[in-house]
């Protein structure tokens, strides 16, 4: 089992920045990808950014050029969020995934990001 814990959310003004952290622990040797998703009230959960074991990254069009996903040697993934907009307001979830014949996805409990003046 993999445990995923997010931190770093909060209230920020439009144009501001936040950095989210996601710490994965447990049976993480088979984790292939870690990503950030978000879910705004009344909306479906959507992919924000992902980083793969090979180093590749993927971003939602809405955050390209503003958000950066990265990973350190201790399997902590970060989401640097710059130029935040009110539409970025959501609960942000970290997901650790084992992509294989039988994929598994491990979700954190989420951290609230609110962008408001």
Legacy VTK file of the C-alpha trace (Angstrom):
# vtk DataFile Version 3.0
C-alpha trace
ASCII
DATASET POLYDATA
POINTS 117 float
0.000 0.000 0.000
1.068 3.545 -0.736
0.244 6.478 1.478
-0.025 9.921 -0.035
-0.133 13.143 1.959
-0.486 16.611 0.472
0.380 19.910 2.043
0.912 23.518 1.099
-2.539 24.707 0.200
-4.007 27.938 1.392
-5.510 31.254 0.456
-3.699 33.400 -2.051
-4.533 36.485 -4.061
-4.794 36.368 -7.843
-1.349 36.513 -9.346
0.214 34.950 -6.299
2.064 31.702 -5.898
1.857 28.545 -3.856
3.874 25.387 -3.721
2.156 22.133 -2.957
4.002 19.118 -1.642
3.058 15.480 -1.871
4.874 12.898 0.193
4.475 9.284 -0.827
5.414 6.457 1.478
4.914 2.745 1.866
5.308 0.358 -1.026
6.497 2.984 -3.441
9.028 0.987 -5.412
6.517 0.300 -8.163
5.116 3.802 -8.428
5.468 4.884 -12.034
3.784 8.238 -12.003
2.729 10.859 -9.549
0.352 13.582 -10.412
-1.748 16.420 -9.208
-5.460 16.620 -9.785
-7.945 19.201 -8.711
-11.644 19.328 -8.155
-13.615 22.515 -7.940
-17.109 22.614 -6.456
-19.623 21.165 -8.865
-16.967 20.042 -11.306
-15.273 16.798 -12.150
-11.831 16.030 -10.899
-9.274 16.899 -13.545
-5.623 16.273 -14.147
-3.412 19.258 -13.475
0.067 17.839 -13.926
1.861 14.527 -13.836
5.435 13.393 -13.670
6.541 9.970 -14.795
9.348 7.779 -13.547
11.272 8.437 -16.737
11.157 12.155 -16.112
8.443 13.131 -18.524
5.779 15.578 -17.494
2.305 16.446 -18.611
0.233 19.523 -17.893
-3.312 20.560 -18.408
-3.617 23.292 -21.000
-5.088 25.605 -18.410
-1.928 25.582 -16.297
0.810 25.380 -18.896
3.382 28.070 -18.358
2.169 28.731 -14.838
2.523 25.459 -12.945
5.565 23.246 -12.660
5.647 19.725 -11.325
8.854 18.297 -9.944
10.093 15.398 -7.858
12.954 14.968 -5.440
15.017 11.923 -4.553
12.763 11.022 -1.638
9.643 10.577 -3.757
8.176 13.881 -2.789
6.448 15.617 -5.650
5.888 19.332 -5.792
3.564 21.560 -7.692
4.806 25.099 -8.025
1.841 27.273 -8.890
2.509 30.761 -10.175
0.245 33.452 -11.558
-2.696 31.913 -9.804
-6.164 32.705 -11.036
-9.521 32.453 -9.297
-10.385 29.556 -11.572
-7.519 27.622 -10.018
-9.517 27.427 -6.812
-10.082 23.783 -5.993
-9.120 20.965 -3.745
-5.851 19.640 -5.063
-5.187 15.942 -4.785
-1.976 14.058 -5.210
-2.080 10.649 -6.828
0.575 7.975 -6.898
0.026 5.336 -9.533
1.447 1.977 -10.408
0.903 1.671 -14.121
1.127 -1.917 -15.274
-1.005 -4.875 -16.116
-3.034 -4.185 -13.000
-2.823 -0.478 -12.288
-3.392 0.955 -8.865
-3.994 4.524 -7.870
-3.396 5.928 -4.420
-4.960 9.249 -3.568
-4.179 11.759 -0.926
-6.906 13.473 1.037
-6.460 16.768 -0.723
-5.397 20.268 0.141
-7.525 23.329 -0.455
-6.249 26.069 -2.722
-8.305 29.230 -2.792
-7.427 32.098 -5.101
-9.420 35.156 -4.206
-9.034 38.862 -3.703
LINES 1 118
117 0 1 2 3 4 5 6 7 8 9 10 11 12 13 14 15 16 17 18 19 20 21 22 23 24 25 26 27 28 29 30 31 32 33 34 35 36 37 38 39 40 41 42 43 44 45 46 47 48 49 50 51 52 53 54 55 56 57 58 59 60 61 62 63 64 65 66 67 68 69 70 71 72 73 74 75 76 77 78 79 80 81 82 83 84 85 86 87 88 89 90 91 92 93 94 95 96 97 98 99 100 101 102 103 104 105 106 107 108 109 110 111 112 113 114 115 116
